[in-house]
Amino acid sequence: MTDRASHDHCTNKFIELANELRQEGFDPQLVSAALMAASGIYVTYVTAGNDGGLQPSGVDKVVMMYRRNLEHIQERKKAENQARGN
């Protein structure tokens, strides 16, 4: 599996879980906030281990990474909408 395919697979698994939680009656904003919190916890673990934490510069790097990712997602969505004629 390519890196892109692996990334898409993992992304889709998180979306499936989010949709399951929504179907269980959880508010979508709560689910979104929980996914964001889980991501923050996990990126801290990946970067600093179980007992570590991010320095302010590390937080800034993660924030920029999230920003770039969100901007990329929005550009893709815009392109998909334009391709459909929306």
PDB file of N, CA, C and O in Angstrom:
ATOM      1  N   MET A   1       0.855  -1.181   0.000  1.00  0.00           N
ATOM      2  CA  MET A   1       0.000   0.000   0.000  1.00  0.00           C
ATOM      3  C   MET A   1       0.898   1.240   0.000  1.00  0.00           C
ATOM      4  O   MET A   1       1.872   1.316   0.749  1.00  0.00           O
ATOM      5  N   THR A   2       0.557   2.191  -0.840  1.00  0.00           N
ATOM      6  CA  THR A   2       1.348   3.425  -0.900  1.00  0.00           C
ATOM      7  C   THR A   2       1.115   4.262   0.354  1.00  0.00           C
ATOM      8  O   THR A   2       0.164   4.029   1.101  1.00  0.00           O
ATOM      9  N   ASP A   3       1.989   5.234   0.574  1.00  0.00           N
ATOM     10  CA  ASP A   3       1.809   6.145   1.705  1.00  0.00           C
ATOM     11  C   ASP A   3       0.471   6.866   1.598  1.00  0.00           C
ATOM     12  O   ASP A   3      -0.233   7.027   2.595  1.00  0.00           O
ATOM     13  N   ARG A   4       0.120   7.301   0.385  1.00  0.00           N
ATOM     14  CA  ARG A   4      -1.144   8.013   0.164  1.00  0.00           C
ATOM     15  C   ARG A   4      -2.328   7.101   0.478  1.00  0.00           C
ATOM     16  O   ARG A   4      -3.281   7.522   1.134  1.00  0.00           O
ATOM     17  N   ALA A   5      -2.269   5.865   0.015  1.00  0.00           N
ATOM     18  CA  ALA A   5      -3.355   4.917   0.273  1.00  0.00           C
ATOM     19  C   ALA A   5      -3.458   4.612   1.769  1.00  0.00           C
ATOM     20  O   ALA A   5      -4.559   4.500   2.308  1.00  0.00           O
ATOM     21  N   SER A   6      -2.323   4.478   2.431  1.00  0.00           N
ATOM     22  CA  SER A   6      -2.329   4.240   3.881  1.00  0.00           C
ATOM     23  C   SER A   6      -2.929   5.433   4.615  1.00  0.00           C
ATOM     24  O   SER A   6      -3.731   5.269   5.534  1.00  0.00           O
ATOM     25  N   HIS A   7      -2.535   6.631   4.203  1.00  0.00           N
ATOM     26  CA  HIS A   7      -3.074   7.861   4.809  1.00  0.00           C
ATOM     27  C   HIS A   7      -4.586   7.918   4.631  1.00  0.00           C
ATOM     28  O   HIS A   7      -5.321   8.179   5.583  1.00  0.00           O
ATOM     29  N   ASP A   8      -5.048   7.674   3.402  1.00  0.00           N
ATOM     30  CA  ASP A   8      -6.485   7.710   3.130  1.00  0.00           C
ATOM     31  C   ASP A   8      -7.230   6.644   3.933  1.00  0.00           C
ATOM     32  O   ASP A   8      -8.324   6.901   4.435  1.00  0.00           O
ATOM     33  N   HIS A   9      -6.648   5.458   4.056  1.00  0.00           N
ATOM     34  CA  HIS A   9      -7.266   4.381   4.837  1.00  0.00           C
ATOM     35  C   HIS A   9      -7.441   4.805   6.296  1.00  0.00           C
ATOM     36  O   HIS A   9      -8.521   4.655   6.866  1.00  0.00           O
ATOM     37  N   CYS A  10      -6.377   5.333   6.892  1.00  0.00           N
ATOM     38  CA  CYS A  10      -6.446   5.766   8.294  1.00  0.00           C
ATOM     39  C   CYS A  10      -7.450   6.904   8.458  1.00  0.00           C
ATOM     40  O   CYS A  10      -8.242   6.908   9.400  1.00  0.00           O
ATOM     41  N   THR A  11      -7.413   7.869   7.542  1.00  0.00           N
ATOM     42  CA  THR A  11      -8.356   8.990   7.603  1.00  0.00           C
ATOM     43  C   THR A  11      -9.790   8.479   7.560  1.00  0.00           C
ATOM     44  O   THR A  11     -10.631   8.905   8.351  1.00  0.00           O
ATOM     45  N   ASN A  12     -10.064   7.568   6.639  1.00  0.00           N
ATOM     46  CA  ASN A  12     -11.424   7.042   6.509  1.00  0.00           C
ATOM     47  C   ASN A  12     -11.864   6.264   7.746  1.00  0.00           C
ATOM     48  O   ASN A  12     -13.045   6.281   8.094  1.00  0.00           O
ATOM     49  N   LYS A  13     -10.934   5.585   8.415  1.00  0.00           N
ATOM     50  CA  LYS A  13     -11.274   4.872   9.663  1.00  0.00           C
ATOM     51  C   LYS A  13     -11.714   5.859  10.743  1.00  0.00           C
ATOM     52  O   LYS A  13     -12.669   5.592  11.472  1.00  0.00           O
ATOM     53  N   PHE A  14     -11.023   6.998  10.849  1.00  0.00           N
ATOM     54  CA  PHE A  14     -11.410   8.006  11.837  1.00  0.00           C
ATOM     55  C   PHE A  14     -12.769   8.609  11.495  1.00  0.00           C
ATOM     56  O   PHE A  14     -13.576   8.862  12.389  1.00  0.00           O
ATOM     57  N   ILE A  15     -13.024   8.838  10.222  1.00  0.00           N
ATOM     58  CA  ILE A  15     -14.323   9.370   9.816  1.00  0.00           C
ATOM     59  C   ILE A  15     -15.432   8.357  10.104  1.00  0.00           C
ATOM     60  O   ILE A  15     -16.516   8.738  10.547  1.00  0.00           O
ATOM     61  N   GLU A  16     -15.170   7.075   9.857  1.00  0.00           N
ATOM     62  CA  GLU A  16     -16.148   6.025  10.184  1.00  0.00           C
ATOM     63  C   GLU A  16     -16.471   6.047  11.672  1.00  0.00           C
ATOM     64  O   GLU A  16     -17.638   5.979  12.058  1.00  0.00           O
ATOM     65  N   LEU A  17     -15.442   6.141  12.506  1.00  0.00           N
ATOM     66  CA  LEU A  17     -15.659   6.182  13.953  1.00  0.00           C
ATOM     67  C   LEU A  17     -16.462   7.415  14.344  1.00  0.00           C
ATOM     68  O   LEU A  17     -17.378   7.328  15.162  1.00  0.00           O
ATOM     69  N   ALA A  18     -16.121   8.564  13.761  1.00  0.00           N
ATOM     70  CA  ALA A  18     -16.862   9.795  14.055  1.00  0.00           C
ATOM     71  C   ALA A  18     -18.325   9.637  13.670  1.00  0.00           C
ATOM     72  O   ALA A  18     -19.211  10.057  14.415  1.00  0.00           O
ATOM     73  N   ASN A  19     -18.585   9.041  12.523  1.00  0.00           N
ATOM     74  CA  ASN A  19     -19.967   8.830  12.091  1.00  0.00           C
ATOM     75  C   ASN A  19     -20.703   7.854  13.007  1.00  0.00           C
ATOM     76  O   ASN A  19     -21.890   8.038  13.277  1.00  0.00           O
ATOM     77  N   GLU A  20     -20.019   6.828  13.484  1.00  0.00           N
ATOM     78  CA  GLU A  20     -20.620   5.892  14.448  1.00  0.00           C
ATOM     79  C   GLU A  20     -21.021   6.635  15.721  1.00  0.00           C
ATOM     80  O   GLU A  20     -22.120   6.434  16.238  1.00  0.00           O
ATOM     81  N   LEU A  21     -20.135   7.491  16.225  1.00  0.00           N
ATOM     82  CA  LEU A  21     -20.444   8.253  17.438  1.00  0.00           C
ATOM     83  C   LEU A  21     -21.630   9.186  17.211  1.00  0.00           C
ATOM     84  O   LEU A  21     -22.488   9.330  18.081  1.00  0.00           O
ATOM     85  N   ARG A  22     -21.674   9.810  16.053  1.00  0.00           N
ATOM     86  CA  ARG A  22     -22.801  10.694  15.720  1.00  0.00           C
ATOM     87  C   ARG A  22     -24.097   9.887  15.675  1.00  0.00           C
ATOM     88  O   ARG A  22     -25.130  10.342  16.167  1.00  0.00           O
ATOM     89  N   GLN A  23     -24.046   8.690  15.086  1.00  0.00           N
ATOM     90  CA  GLN A  23     -25.231   7.836  15.020  1.00  0.00           C
ATOM     91  C   GLN A  23     -25.665   7.345  16.399  1.00  0.00           C
ATOM     92  O   GLN A  23     -26.830   7.002  16.600  1.00  0.00           O
ATOM     93  N   GLU A  24     -24.729   7.310  17.349  1.00  0.00           N
ATOM     94  CA  GLU A  24     -25.071   6.955  18.726  1.00  0.00           C
ATOM     95  C   GLU A  24     -25.714   8.122  19.459  1.00  0.00           C
ATOM     96  O   GLU A  24     -26.137   7.981  20.607  1.00  0.00           O
ATOM     97  N   GLY A  25     -25.790   9.272  18.801  1.00  0.00           N
ATOM     98  CA  GLY A  25     -26.480  10.414  19.376  1.00  0.00           C
ATOM     99  C   GLY A  25     -25.585  11.520  19.890  1.00  0.00           C
ATOM    100  O   GLY A  25     -26.075  12.501  20.450  1.00  0.00           O
ATOM    101  N   PHE A  26     -24.275  11.379  19.710  1.00  0.00           N
ATOM    102  CA  PHE A  26     -23.378  12.437  20.155  1.00  0.00           C
ATOM    103  C   PHE A  26     -23.428  13.604  19.173  1.00  0.00           C
ATOM    104  O   PHE A  26     -23.515  13.407  17.961  1.00  0.00           O
ATOM    105  N   ASP A  27     -23.372  14.811  19.706  1.00  0.00           N
ATOM    106  CA  ASP A  27     -23.387  16.022  18.900  1.00  0.00           C
ATOM    107  C   ASP A  27     -22.155  16.048  17.987  1.00  0.00           C
ATOM    108  O   ASP A  27     -21.046  15.784  18.452  1.00  0.00           O
ATOM    109  N   PRO A  28     -22.331  16.361  16.696  1.00  0.00           N
ATOM    110  CA  PRO A  28     -21.186  16.381  15.782  1.00  0.00           C
ATOM    111  C   PRO A  28     -20.064  17.329  16.220  1.00  0.00           C
ATOM    112  O   PRO A  28     -18.889  17.043  15.991  1.00  0.00           O
ATOM    113  N   GLN A  29     -20.418  18.452  16.846  1.00  0.00           N
ATOM    114  CA  GLN A  29     -19.369  19.364  17.320  1.00  0.00           C
ATOM    115  C   GLN A  29     -18.568  18.731  18.452  1.00  0.00           C
ATOM    116  O   GLN A  29     -17.357  18.932  18.544  1.00  0.00           O
ATOM    117  N   LEU A  30     -19.239  17.966  19.314  1.00  0.00           N
ATOM    118  CA  LEU A  30     -18.542  17.257  20.389  1.00  0.00           C
ATOM    119  C   LEU A  30     -17.615  16.205  19.807  1.00  0.00           C
ATOM    120  O   LEU A  30     -16.473  16.064  20.244  1.00  0.00           O
ATOM    121  N   VAL A  31     -18.107  15.464  18.817  1.00  0.00           N
ATOM    122  CA  VAL A  31     -17.288  14.437  18.172  1.00  0.00           C
ATOM    123  C   VAL A  31     -16.064  15.076  17.522  1.00  0.00           C
ATOM    124  O   VAL A  31     -14.952  14.565  17.652  1.00  0.00           O
ATOM    125  N   SER A  32     -16.264  16.181  16.830  1.00  0.00           N
ATOM    126  CA  SER A  32     -15.161  16.887  16.191  1.00  0.00           C
ATOM    127  C   SER A  32     -14.136  17.344  17.228  1.00  0.00           C
ATOM    128  O   SER A  32     -12.932  17.176  17.032  1.00  0.00           O
ATOM    129  N   ALA A  33     -14.612  17.917  18.325  1.00  0.00           N
ATOM    130  CA  ALA A  33     -13.706  18.379  19.385  1.00  0.00           C
ATOM    131  C   ALA A  33     -12.947  17.205  19.999  1.00  0.00           C
ATOM    132  O   ALA A  33     -11.763  17.330  20.311  1.00  0.00           O
ATOM    133  N   ALA A  34     -13.614  16.071  20.173  1.00  0.00           N
ATOM    134  CA  ALA A  34     -12.956  14.889  20.741  1.00  0.00           C
ATOM    135  C   ALA A  34     -11.885  14.349  19.790  1.00  0.00           C
ATOM    136  O   ALA A  34     -10.807  13.949  20.232  1.00  0.00           O
ATOM    137  N   LEU A  35     -12.178  14.335  18.483  1.00  0.00           N
ATOM    138  CA  LEU A  35     -11.178  13.894  17.513  1.00  0.00           C
ATOM    139  C   LEU A  35      -9.964  14.821  17.528  1.00  0.00           C
ATOM    140  O   LEU A  35      -8.822  14.373  17.438  1.00  0.00           O
ATOM    141  N   MET A  36     -10.232  16.116  17.644  1.00  0.00           N
ATOM    142  CA  MET A  36      -9.147  17.080  17.705  1.00  0.00           C
ATOM    143  C   MET A  36      -8.300  16.868  18.965  1.00  0.00           C
ATOM    144  O   MET A  36      -7.071  16.921  18.914  1.00  0.00           O
ATOM    145  N   ALA A  37      -8.969  16.629  20.086  1.00  0.00           N
ATOM    146  CA  ALA A  37      -8.251  16.379  21.336  1.00  0.00           C
ATOM    147  C   ALA A  37      -7.411  15.107  21.228  1.00  0.00           C
ATOM    148  O   ALA A  37      -6.255  15.080  21.648  1.00  0.00           O
ATOM    149  N   ALA A  38      -8.000  14.059  20.663  1.00  0.00           N
ATOM    150  CA  ALA A  38      -7.269  12.804  20.497  1.00  0.00           C
ATOM    151  C   ALA A  38      -6.050  13.004  19.597  1.00  0.00           C
ATOM    152  O   ALA A  38      -4.975  12.468  19.865  1.00  0.00           O
ATOM    153  N   SER A  39      -6.228  13.776  18.536  1.00  0.00           N
ATOM    154  CA  SER A  39      -5.116  14.064  17.641  1.00  0.00           C
ATOM    155  C   SER A  39      -4.012  14.831  18.367  1.00  0.00           C
ATOM    156  O   SER A  39      -2.829  14.539  18.189  1.00  0.00           O
ATOM    157  N   GLY A  40      -4.396  15.801  19.178  1.00  0.00           N
ATOM    158  CA  GLY A  40      -3.414  16.560  19.950  1.00  0.00           C
ATOM    159  C   GLY A  40      -2.659  15.683  20.930  1.00  0.00           C
ATOM    160  O   GLY A  40      -1.446  15.817  21.092  1.00  0.00           O
ATOM    161  N   ILE A  41      -3.383  14.787  21.581  1.00  0.00           N
ATOM    162  CA  ILE A  41      -2.743  13.856  22.516  1.00  0.00           C
ATOM    163  C   ILE A  41      -1.780  12.946  21.765  1.00  0.00           C
ATOM    164  O   ILE A  41      -0.665  12.692  22.222  1.00  0.00           O
ATOM    165  N   TYR A  42      -2.218  12.457  20.609  1.00  0.00           N
ATOM    166  CA  TYR A  42      -1.387  11.518  19.858  1.00  0.00           C
ATOM    167  C   TYR A  42      -0.152  12.197  19.271  1.00  0.00           C
ATOM    168  O   TYR A  42       0.939  11.627  19.304  1.00  0.00           O
ATOM    169  N   VAL A  43      -0.311  13.409  18.733  1.00  0.00           N
ATOM    170  CA  VAL A  43       0.861  14.098  18.174  1.00  0.00           C
ATOM    171  C   VAL A  43       1.858  14.422  19.281  1.00  0.00           C
ATOM    172  O   VAL A  43       3.066  14.409  19.040  1.00  0.00           O
ATOM    173  N   THR A  44       1.382  14.711  20.478  1.00  0.00           N
ATOM    174  CA  THR A  44       2.284  14.939  21.602  1.00  0.00           C
ATOM    175  C   THR A  44       3.030  13.654  21.943  1.00  0.00           C
ATOM    176  O   THR A  44       4.235  13.683  22.191  1.00  0.00           O
ATOM    177  N   TYR A  45       2.315  12.520  21.956  1.00  0.00           N
ATOM    178  CA  TYR A  45       2.936  11.231  22.226  1.00  0.00           C
ATOM    179  C   TYR A  45       3.989  10.901  21.165  1.00  0.00           C
ATOM    180  O   TYR A  45       5.105  10.500  21.497  1.00  0.00           O
ATOM    181  N   VAL A  46       3.630  11.072  19.886  1.00  0.00           N
ATOM    182  CA  VAL A  46       4.556  10.749  18.799  1.00  0.00           C
ATOM    183  C   VAL A  46       5.809  11.614  18.880  1.00  0.00           C
ATOM    184  O   VAL A  46       6.914  11.144  18.608  1.00  0.00           O
ATOM    185  N   THR A  47       5.635  12.866  19.251  1.00  0.00           N
ATOM    186  CA  THR A  47       6.737  13.813  19.281  1.00  0.00           C
ATOM    187  C   THR A  47       7.569  13.707  20.561  1.00  0.00           C
ATOM    188  O   THR A  47       8.798  13.764  20.517  1.00  0.00           O
ATOM    189  N   ALA A  48       6.891  13.552  21.693  1.00  0.00           N
ATOM    190  CA  ALA A  48       7.599  13.661  22.976  1.00  0.00           C
ATOM    191  C   ALA A  48       7.500  12.423  23.855  1.00  0.00           C
ATOM    192  O   ALA A  48       8.073  12.403  24.944  1.00  0.00           O
ATOM    193  N   GLY A  49       6.788  11.387  23.412  1.00  0.00           N
ATOM    194  CA  GLY A  49       6.657  10.182  24.213  1.00  0.00           C
ATOM    195  C   GLY A  49       5.559  10.313  25.256  1.00  0.00           C
ATOM    196  O   GLY A  49       4.906  11.351  25.362  1.00  0.00           O
ATOM    197  N   ASN A  50       5.365   9.249  26.022  1.00  0.00           N
ATOM    198  CA  ASN A  50       4.297   9.222  27.026  1.00  0.00           C
ATOM    199  C   ASN A  50       4.482  10.235  28.142  1.00  0.00           C
ATOM    200  O   ASN A  50       3.504  10.779  28.655  1.00  0.00           O
ATOM    201  N   ASP A  51       5.714  10.491  28.518  1.00  0.00           N
ATOM    202  CA  ASP A  51       5.970  11.341  29.672  1.00  0.00           C
ATOM    203  C   ASP A  51       6.373  12.766  29.306  1.00  0.00           C
ATOM    204  O   ASP A  51       6.560  13.605  30.187  1.00  0.00           O
ATOM    205  N   GLY A  52       6.508  13.040  28.012  1.00  0.00           N
ATOM    206  CA  GLY A  52       6.967  14.353  27.582  1.00  0.00           C
ATOM    207  C   GLY A  52       5.827  15.272  27.192  1.00  0.00           C
ATOM    208  O   GLY A  52       4.654  14.900  27.239  1.00  0.00           O
ATOM    209  N   GLY A  53       6.193  16.456  26.814  1.00  0.00           N
ATOM    210  CA  GLY A  53       5.242  17.448  26.351  1.00  0.00           C
ATOM    211  C   GLY A  53       5.915  18.335  25.323  1.00  0.00           C
ATOM    212  O   GLY A  53       7.138  18.338  25.191  1.00  0.00           O
ATOM    213  N   LEU A  54       5.108  19.079  24.604  1.00  0.00           N
ATOM    214  CA  LEU A  54       5.640  19.968  23.574  1.00  0.00           C
ATOM    215  C   LEU A  54       6.069  21.298  24.183  1.00  0.00           C
ATOM    216  O   LEU A  54       5.395  21.846  25.055  1.00  0.00           O
ATOM    217  N   GLN A  55       7.175  21.793  23.717  1.00  0.00           N
ATOM    218  CA  GLN A  55       7.589  23.145  24.048  1.00  0.00           C
ATOM    219  C   GLN A  55       6.737  24.105  23.210  1.00  0.00           C
ATOM    220  O   GLN A  55       6.120  23.673  22.236  1.00  0.00           O
ATOM    221  N   PRO A  56       6.687  25.381  23.559  1.00  0.00           N
ATOM    222  CA  PRO A  56       5.895  26.323  22.759  1.00  0.00           C
ATOM    223  C   PRO A  56       6.230  26.284  21.265  1.00  0.00           C
ATOM    224  O   PRO A  56       5.334  26.406  20.430  1.00  0.00           O
ATOM    225  N   SER A  57       7.495  26.118  20.926  1.00  0.00           N
ATOM    226  CA  SER A  57       7.861  26.039  19.506  1.00  0.00           C
ATOM    227  C   SER A  57       7.275  24.780  18.862  1.00  0.00           C
ATOM    228  O   SER A  57       6.897  24.799  17.691  1.00  0.00           O
ATOM    229  N   GLY A  58       7.201  23.708  19.612  1.00  0.00           N
ATOM    230  CA  GLY A  58       6.585  22.479  19.108  1.00  0.00           C
ATOM    231  C   GLY A  58       5.095  22.639  18.895  1.00  0.00           C
ATOM    232  O   GLY A  58       4.539  22.142  17.915  1.00  0.00           O
ATOM    233  N   VAL A  59       4.450  23.338  19.820  1.00  0.00           N
ATOM    234  CA  VAL A  59       3.022  23.636  19.666  1.00  0.00           C
ATOM    235  C   VAL A  59       2.816  24.458  18.397  1.00  0.00           C
ATOM    236  O   VAL A  59       1.902  24.187  17.617  1.00  0.00           O
ATOM    237  N   ASP A  60       3.660  25.455  18.194  1.00  0.00           N
ATOM    238  CA  ASP A  60       3.558  26.284  16.992  1.00  0.00           C
ATOM    239  C   ASP A  60       3.701  25.448  15.722  1.00  0.00           C
ATOM    240  O   ASP A  60       2.978  25.663  14.749  1.00  0.00           O
ATOM    241  N   LYS A  61       4.628  24.500  15.732  1.00  0.00           N
ATOM    242  CA  LYS A  61       4.827  23.640  14.561  1.00  0.00           C
ATOM    243  C   LYS A  61       3.594  22.788  14.293  1.00  0.00           C
ATOM    244  O   LYS A  61       3.183  22.629  13.143  1.00  0.00           O
ATOM    245  N   VAL A  62       3.000  22.239  15.354  1.00  0.00           N
ATOM    246  CA  VAL A  62       1.802  21.415  15.195  1.00  0.00           C
ATOM    247  C   VAL A  62       0.643  22.264  14.685  1.00  0.00           C
ATOM    248  O   VAL A  62      -0.098  21.837  13.799  1.00  0.00           O
ATOM    249  N   VAL A  63       0.483  23.460  15.238  1.00  0.00           N
ATOM    250  CA  VAL A  63      -0.578  24.366  14.787  1.00  0.00           C
ATOM    251  C   VAL A  63      -0.411  24.662  13.302  1.00  0.00           C
ATOM    252  O   VAL A  63      -1.392  24.649  12.559  1.00  0.00           O
ATOM    253  N   MET A  64       0.805  24.926  12.862  1.00  0.00           N
ATOM    254  CA  MET A  64       1.049  25.202  11.450  1.00  0.00           C
ATOM    255  C   MET A  64       0.740  23.977  10.596  1.00  0.00           C
ATOM    256  O   MET A  64       0.193  24.101   9.500  1.00  0.00           O
ATOM    257  N   MET A  65       1.091  22.789  11.101  1.00  0.00           N
ATOM    258  CA  MET A  65       0.794  21.557  10.378  1.00  0.00           C
ATOM    259  C   MET A  65      -0.717  21.389  10.217  1.00  0.00           C
ATOM    260  O   MET A  65      -1.189  21.046   9.132  1.00  0.00           O
ATOM    261  N   TYR A  66      -1.474  21.626  11.283  1.00  0.00           N
ATOM    262  CA  TYR A  66      -2.933  21.534  11.202  1.00  0.00           C
ATOM    263  C   TYR A  66      -3.477  22.560  10.214  1.00  0.00           C
ATOM    264  O   TYR A  66      -4.368  22.257   9.420  1.00  0.00           O
ATOM    265  N   ARG A  67      -2.939  23.766  10.268  1.00  0.00           N
ATOM    266  CA  ARG A  67      -3.398  24.827   9.368  1.00  0.00           C
ATOM    267  C   ARG A  67      -3.180  24.437   7.906  1.00  0.00           C
ATOM    268  O   ARG A  67      -4.088  24.550   7.083  1.00  0.00           O
ATOM    269  N   ARG A  68      -1.979  23.982   7.596  1.00  0.00           N
ATOM    270  CA  ARG A  68      -1.672  23.578   6.215  1.00  0.00           C
ATOM    271  C   ARG A  68      -2.570  22.437   5.768  1.00  0.00           C
ATOM    272  O   ARG A  68      -3.050  22.424   4.634  1.00  0.00           O
ATOM    273  N   ASN A  69      -2.794  21.484   6.654  1.00  0.00           N
ATOM    274  CA  ASN A  69      -3.651  20.349   6.329  1.00  0.00           C
ATOM    275  C   ASN A  69      -5.079  20.819   6.066  1.00  0.00           C
ATOM    276  O   ASN A  69      -5.699  20.391   5.092  1.00  0.00           O
ATOM    277  N   LEU A  70      -5.601  21.686   6.914  1.00  0.00           N
ATOM    278  CA  LEU A  70      -6.959  22.193   6.737  1.00  0.00           C
ATOM    279  C   LEU A  70      -7.071  23.009   5.451  1.00  0.00           C
ATOM    280  O   LEU A  70      -8.064  22.898   4.733  1.00  0.00           O
ATOM    281  N   GLU A  71      -6.062  23.825   5.156  1.00  0.00           N
ATOM    282  CA  GLU A  71      -6.070  24.591   3.906  1.00  0.00           C
ATOM    283  C   GLU A  71      -6.069  23.658   2.693  1.00  0.00           C
ATOM    284  O   GLU A  71      -6.768  23.907   1.711  1.00  0.00           O
ATOM    285  N   HIS A  72      -5.284  22.592   2.769  1.00  0.00           N
ATOM    286  CA  HIS A  72      -5.229  21.610   1.686  1.00  0.00           C
ATOM    287  C   HIS A  72      -6.593  20.942   1.493  1.00  0.00           C
ATOM    288  O   HIS A  72      -7.060  20.784   0.365  1.00  0.00           O
ATOM    289  N   ILE A  73      -7.216  20.558   2.586  1.00  0.00           N
ATOM    290  CA  ILE A  73      -8.543  19.930   2.519  1.00  0.00           C
ATOM    291  C   ILE A  73      -9.549  20.877   1.869  1.00  0.00           C
ATOM    292  O   ILE A  73     -10.350  20.456   1.035  1.00  0.00           O
ATOM    293  N   GLN A  74      -9.509  22.149   2.249  1.00  0.00           N
ATOM    294  CA  GLN A  74     -10.457  23.119   1.690  1.00  0.00           C
ATOM    295  C   GLN A  74     -10.227  23.321   0.192  1.00  0.00           C
ATOM    296  O   GLN A  74     -11.184  23.456  -0.570  1.00  0.00           O
ATOM    297  N   GLU A  75      -8.978  23.342  -0.226  1.00  0.00           N
ATOM    298  CA  GLU A  75      -8.676  23.472  -1.652  1.00  0.00           C
ATOM    299  C   GLU A  75      -9.185  22.255  -2.424  1.00  0.00           C
ATOM    300  O   GLU A  75      -9.741  22.392  -3.514  1.00  0.00           O
ATOM    301  N   ARG A  76      -8.990  21.072  -1.858  1.00  0.00           N
ATOM    302  CA  ARG A  76      -9.496  19.852  -2.515  1.00  0.00           C
ATOM    303  C   ARG A  76     -11.007  19.875  -2.625  1.00  0.00           C
ATOM    304  O   ARG A  76     -11.562  19.521  -3.665  1.00  0.00           O
ATOM    305  N   LYS A  77     -11.683  20.293  -1.549  1.00  0.00           N
ATOM    306  CA  LYS A  77     -13.143  20.351  -1.569  1.00  0.00           C
ATOM    307  C   LYS A  77     -13.622  21.363  -2.609  1.00  0.00           C
ATOM    308  O   LYS A  77     -14.588  21.107  -3.328  1.00  0.00           O
ATOM    309  N   LYS A  78     -12.954  22.504  -2.688  1.00  0.00           N
ATOM    310  CA  LYS A  78     -13.313  23.531  -3.666  1.00  0.00           C
ATOM    311  C   LYS A  78     -13.155  22.975  -5.087  1.00  0.00           C
ATOM    312  O   LYS A  78     -14.023  23.178  -5.936  1.00  0.00           O
ATOM    313  N   ALA A  79     -12.052  22.278  -5.338  1.00  0.00           N
ATOM    314  CA  ALA A  79     -11.810  21.706  -6.662  1.00  0.00           C
ATOM    315  C   ALA A  79     -12.850  20.638  -6.994  1.00  0.00           C
ATOM    316  O   ALA A  79     -13.327  20.566  -8.127  1.00  0.00           O
ATOM    317  N   GLU A  80     -13.202  19.812  -6.012  1.00  0.00           N
ATOM    318  CA  GLU A  80     -14.223  18.791  -6.243  1.00  0.00           C
ATOM    319  C   GLU A  80     -15.571  19.431  -6.562  1.00  0.00           C
ATOM    320  O   GLU A  80     -16.278  18.976  -7.461  1.00  0.00           O
ATOM    321  N   ASN A  81     -15.928  20.483  -5.831  1.00  0.00           N
ATOM    322  CA  ASN A  81     -17.190  21.178  -6.090  1.00  0.00           C
ATOM    323  C   ASN A  81     -17.201  21.817  -7.477  1.00  0.00           C
ATOM    324  O   ASN A  81     -18.213  21.770  -8.177  1.00  0.00           O
ATOM    325  N   GLN A  82     -16.088  22.406  -7.868  1.00  0.00           N
ATOM    326  CA  GLN A  82     -16.004  23.017  -9.195  1.00  0.00           C
ATOM    327  C   GLN A  82     -16.111  21.959 -10.285  1.00  0.00           C
ATOM    328  O   GLN A  82     -16.736  22.194 -11.319  1.00  0.00           O
ATOM    329  N   ALA A  83     -15.507  20.798 -10.061  1.00  0.00           N
ATOM    330  CA  ALA A  83     -15.573  19.717 -11.044  1.00  0.00           C
ATOM    331  C   ALA A  83     -17.004  19.210 -11.209  1.00  0.00           C
ATOM    332  O   ALA A  83     -17.389  18.761 -12.289  1.00  0.00           O
ATOM    333  N   ARG A  84     -17.785  19.283 -10.140  1.00  0.00           N
ATOM    334  CA  ARG A  84     -19.196  18.858 -10.209  1.00  0.00           C
ATOM    335  C   ARG A  84     -20.106  19.974 -10.709  1.00  0.00           C
ATOM    336  O   ARG A  84     -21.300  19.764 -10.928  1.00  0.00           O
ATOM    337  N   GLY A  85     -19.534  21.156 -10.886  1.00  0.00           N
ATOM    338  CA  GLY A  85     -20.329  22.275 -11.357  1.00  0.00           C
ATOM    339  C   GLY A  85     -21.077  23.021 -10.272  1.00  0.00           C
ATOM    340  O   GLY A  85     -22.024  23.752 -10.560  1.00  0.00           O
ATOM    341  N   ASN A  86     -20.661  22.844  -9.025  1.00  0.00           N
ATOM    342  CA  ASN A  86     -21.309  23.533  -7.895  1.00  0.00           C
ATOM    343  C   ASN A  86     -20.681  24.890  -7.652  1.00  0.00           C
ATOM    344  O   ASN A  86     -21.097  25.609  -6.744  1.00  0.00           O
TER     345      ASN A  86
END
